[in-house]
Amino acid sequence: MATRLVVEPVHLENELIRLVPLCEDHRAPLKAVGNDPNLWRFAVINQYATDFDAWFDDRLQAMATKGDVTFALHDRQADRWVGSSSYLMVSPAHRRLEIGWTWYDQHSWGTQINPACKHLLLTHGFDVLRLNRVEFKVDSTNARSLAAMEKLGAVREGTFRNHVIMPDGRLRHSVYFSILPAEWPNIRRGLAARLQGQAERS
C-alpha cells in the first residue's frame, strides 16, 4: 500500500528562483510588489488590489487549517520578491493537489520566472510527493493564463460553468487543466528547454 500523501512546507530553489513558505515576514515586501490592479483582475480575493491583507491572511489561515502550502517567490538574480504560488486543494487519500493562487509582478511577465517556478513545483510534486494528479483552474476570460497552460503542456479537461461568483458580481467559468505522472517527463523536458533557451539568449 502506498504511503499517505503528506504535503509539508518546504524550501525549493534553483539558480533562478527561491520558493519560501509564506510567513508574516513576507507581508510587506509582497504587498509592495503586488500593489497593481492588473495582477488581481481574475482573483476571488483582493480583486483589483482592493485588499491585499485579506488575501495574505487567507493564505496563512489555509496553511494552518487546510493543509495548503503557499510560497513567497524570490527572484535570485534580481534579489527581490516577485509574487506567490500555492499548493492547495490537497487530497491525501487520492494523492492529488492543485497549483494555484499564482501571481507575479509585471516585471516578471514573459521572463524565466514562471517556467522556473513551475519546474520546481512540478518536480517536487511528481518526483518527491509522488502525486497522481496536479490540476489547475483558470478563469475562462484570462487569456494570458490559458495560453500559459497550453504552453506548459497541461491537458485541458473542460469548463465548470458559473463556477465562482467574483467579487464584482461576475459569474466565472473555470477551465480545468491537469498533468498526470505519465505526462510529466515530456513537460519537464519542455520546461528545461525553455529555461535553457532563455539562459542562452541572456
Secondary structure, DSSP 8 states (H G I E B T S, - for coil): -----------EE-SSEEEEE--GGGHHHHHHHT--GGGSTT-SSSGGGS-HHHHHHHHHHHHHHT--EEEEEEETTTTEEEEEEEEEEEETTTTEEEEEEEEE-GGGTTSSHHHHHHHHHHHIIIIIS--SEEEEEEETT-HHHHHHHHHHT-EEEEEEEEEEE-TTS-EEEEEEEEE-GGGHHHHHHHHHHHHHHHHHH-
